[in-house]
Amino acid sequence: MGDFKPGSMNIREQEKTFDGFVRFVAWAMAVILLILVFMALVNA
């Protein structure tokens, strides 16, 4: 543990995973919103 230097770890994989997660959530919210709008229009 004595060799640890804060800020020196490569976190590129974690950043890519987080970016993918954020992209997935954004697409999922858009799809859900479209489904809700469609359901509202069909029942009107």
HELIX and SHEET records of a PDB file:
HELIX    1   1 ARG A   12  ASN A   43  1                                  32    
END                                                                             
